[in-house]
């Protein structure tokens, strides 16, 4: 039995679809009881699991052999994921697939540090593992959809950084295979799209696909931070994103990995495919 924690999140939702399409036996875990009920109403096997409440994790892991977990960015990520690892060790899980981040092993930016701490905890427990380390997500562009629709522009302090962004759905494909097929224990997969692109190049793809000129407006860190604070984004998260952008601008996310092709047998989705699939969000 496979347990998918945070099954209602971006990656979890796609992984549930992948596992269902493969006919895999799995349980989807959600934090809120109403989400459990909603999933059960669709025919899914679903349970409650709250990362901040270890007793719910222990209950959810009963009878589970393989575990996938992913956490949204948060100041308590290390604490919450530590609860998961402790519960997995107690339950003697046979395979843990952890969603980590690109460059986690180097701990070179703020968001990488708690992920590497959890990787180290997993290694120390001796739990069989697979680490998934994706770069930036193509779907992050959806956050710019309002200004793309209203102003034909999006604003970011990325400079000319090249990042080999990946589609959520390709991460889910890799995770599903790691959970259902042999040969992935003890592996750490760096996951990227097929091409490292600048924001200006993404704007070109958006323009061509939408049939109108979409501009990338390069902002200063100070202006972008002020805007995000105005939208209500927490300052710790804004500062973390800016730290990540500096990592990008230093060229650390230009490398293209073959891992998606190696694991799935298919190339990762292109940026154009992503835009075409989500085109209604930008119109």
C-alpha positions, -999 to +999 in steps of 0.1 A: +000+000+000+012+035-009+003+066+011+004+100-005+007+127+021-006+162+012-026+147-016-046+179-021-015+199-029-002+207-064+022+177-067+000+154-046-030+160-068-011+151-099+005+121-082-030+108-072-040+110-109-009+092-120-012+064-095-049+060-103-041+057-140-017+030-132-041+010-112-018+012-081-032+005-046-028+038-027-044+060+000-046+097-003-040+117+029-054+151+036-050+175+065-086+186+068-115+162+075-137+179+050-111+172+023-110+135+033-148+134+030-147+151-004-121+126-017-140+096-004-171+109-022-152+106-055-143+070-047-108+075-034-095+058-004-086+087+019-075+093+054-066+123+076-030+131+083-019+164+098+019+170+098+016+189+131-002+161+148+020+130+150-008+108+162-027+113+129+005+103+110+009+071+129-027+062+123-024+070+086+008+049+082-008+018+096-004-010+070+015+012+046+047+000+028+056+030+007+053+067+015+054+099-006+054+133+011+057+169+000+052+200+021+043+236+011+070+262+020+067+271+057+088+282+086+080+249+104+088+226+075+117+209+092+096+203+123+066+189+104+086+168+080+106+155+110+073+143+124+067+124+092+102+108+092+098+097+129+064+082+122+078+064+091+107+050+110+083+037+137+060+022+111+091+005+094+081+020+060+099+001+032+104+031+009+101+068+014+099+092-015+106+127-004+099+158-025+130+180-019+145+209-038+171+215-065+205+219-049+194+207-015+227+189-009+246+223-011+222+241+012+230+272-009+198+291-004+172+295+024+146+271+012+172+243+006+184+241+042+153+225+059+150+201+030+186+190+034+180+186+072+152+162+065+172+143+039+199+139+065+174+127+090+161+101+066+197+089+059+204+087+096+173+065+102+184+040+075+149+042+058+151+032+021+146+064+002+143+083-031+148+121-031+132+142-058+150+175-063+131+197-089+141+232-101+115+260-103+080+251-114+065+261-147+031+265-129+046+294-109+038+315-139+001+311-131+006+336-102+012+362-129-020+354-148-039+384-135-014+410-149-009+389-181-046+392-187-051+428-177-018+444-187-002+419-211+028+419-188+043+402-158+068+416-132+097+398-115+132+405-102+147+375-120+170+395-143+183+374-172+186+342-151+181+309-170+162+282-151+153+248-165+118+248-150+098+217-148+060+210-150+043+196-119+030+167-139+065+155-149+075+154-112+044+133-105+053+109-133+087+103-118+072+099-083+047+074-095+073+053-112+096+055-081+067+042-060+055+014-082+087+001-100+120-013-088+154+004-092+149+037-075+160+030-039+189+052-027+186+076-056+184+114-056+169+127-089+176+162-101+145+171-120+143+197-147+126+206-179+144+201-212+156+237-217+169+265-194+150+297-202+150+333-192+118+352-183+120+371-215+120+338-235+090+327-215+073+359-224+079+351-261+062+317-257+033+333-240+030+360-267+031+334-295+006+311-279-019+338-267-017+358-299-007+391-282+025+407-270+033+397-234+062+416-218+085+406-190+091+437-169+123+434-148+118+449-114+141+457-085+141+435-055+129+464-033+099+472-056+089+435-060+091+430-022+069+461-016+044+447-041+043+413-025+040+427+010+010+447-004-006+414-016-002+400+019+027+376+013+047+369+045+080+387+046+099+355+054+086+339+023+093+370+001+129+371+014+133+334+007+121+338-029+145+367-034+173+346-020+164+318-044+164+344-073+199+353-064+208+317-066+192+315-101+210+346-112+243+332-102+237+305-128+231+275-105+198+264-122+209+264-158+219+228-159+195+205-177+191+170-162+181+139-181+164+123-151+128+127-163+137+110-196+158+084-178+131+074-153+099+077-174+112+070-209+097+103-222+111+138-224+098+164-200+070+188-212+081+219-229+072+254-218+050+257-248+031+226-239+026+240-204+012+273-217-011+255-242-025+232-215-031+261-191-040+287-217-075+295-203-058+307-171-039+334-191-069+345-212 
